[in-house]
Amino acid sequence: MPNNVDLQAVKEWFTLTVAVIATIGGVIFWVQNINDPKFEEIEKEIQNLRNDISQIRDNNNEILRIVGRLEGKLEPKGNIYPYNE
């Protein structure tokens, strides 16, 4: 009889352990699935920001190129920076 009681107690502890592990796994899976749309939205925003930064860099390069051409056209008439001599 004591052997049967010990076996029953082991079964109950094993069942409890499996249930707790399954519950924790389910909660982790649920939390990850809940946050997926948020992460996708954040990733889209980051990609949009990267595209904007790339466009700003392209625009800055174009502006610097134009400013350089303008400075080149002005230099022969005199030094536009008299205080740098």
C-alpha positions in Angstrom: 0.0 0.0 0.0 2.7 2.6 0.8 4.2 1.9 -2.6 0.9 2.7 -4.3 0.6 6.0 -2.4 4.2 7.0 -3.3 3.5 6.3 -7.0 0.3 8.4 -6.8 2.2 11.3 -5.2 4.9 11.1 -7.9 2.2 11.1 -10.6 0.5 14.2 -9.1 3.8 16.0 -8.8 4.7 15.1 -12.4 1.3 16.3 -13.6 1.6 19.5 -11.6 5.1 20.1 -13.0 4.0 19.5 -16.6 1.0 21.8 -16.1 3.2 24.6 -14.7 5.7 24.3 -17.6 2.9 24.2 -20.2 1.3 27.3 -18.6 4.5 29.3 -18.6 5.2 28.3 -22.2 1.7 29.3 -23.2 2.1 32.7 -21.5 5.4 33.3 -23.2 4.0 32.4 -26.6 0.9 34.6 -26.0 3.1 37.6 -25.0 5.3 37.2 -28.1 2.3 37.0 -30.4 0.6 40.0 -28.8 3.8 42.1 -29.4 4.4 41.0 -33.0 2.2 43.8 -34.6 3.9 46.4 -32.4 7.3 45.2 -33.5 6.2 45.2 -37.2 4.9 48.8 -36.8 8.2 49.9 -35.1 10.2 48.2 -37.9 8.2 50.0 -40.5 8.8 53.3 -38.8 12.5 52.6 -38.6 12.6 51.8 -42.3 10.8 55.0 -43.1 13.3 56.9 -41.0 16.2 55.3 -42.8 14.7 56.2 -46.1 14.2 59.8 -44.9 17.8 60.0 -43.7 19.0 58.7 -47.0 17.0 61.3 -48.9 18.3 64.0 -46.6 21.9 62.9 -47.3 21.3 63.0 -51.0 19.7 66.5 -50.8 22.7 67.7 -48.6 25.2 66.4 -51.2 23.3 68.2 -54.0 23.2 71.4 -51.9 26.9 71.2 -51.1 27.7 70.6 -54.8 25.7 73.6 -55.8 27.3 75.8 -53.1 30.7 74.6 -54.3 29.9 75.6 -57.9 28.7 79.0 -56.7 31.8 79.6 -54.6 33.9 78.7 -57.6 32.1 81.3 -59.7 32.6 84.0 -57.0 36.3 83.4 -56.2 37.8 85.0 -59.3 36.2 88.3 -58.5 37.8 88.4 -55.1 38.1 86.6 -51.9 34.7 86.1 -50.4 36.2 85.4 -47.0 38.5 88.4 -46.3 38.9 87.6 -42.6 40.4 84.1 -43.3 43.7 85.6 -44.7 
